């Protein structure tokens, strides 16, 4: 009697998992990049639409030079999933 080998099924599951989260990450990146012509504009991300945790969205925004409106404390005061997250690019003059 031959044993069942789950390796092909596990590889398919890993590929599916990576693909699904890769699509979500690409959508988030497109939202955060936004319109470079209007650098002072506020970027609003809805975690329920992107389907990513707020901590992932916050880390991605910080890595692109965006700061949360009202500071990190303002993000913690809002709800965990349904409230939008707002980010702005810090102005060049206020960094001193």
Secondary structure, DSSP 8 states (H G I E B T S, - for coil): ------HHHHHHHHHHHHHHHHHHHHHHHHHHH--TTSTTS-EEE-HHHHTS-HHHHHHHHHHTTEEETTHHHHHHHS-SSSS-EEEEE--STT--
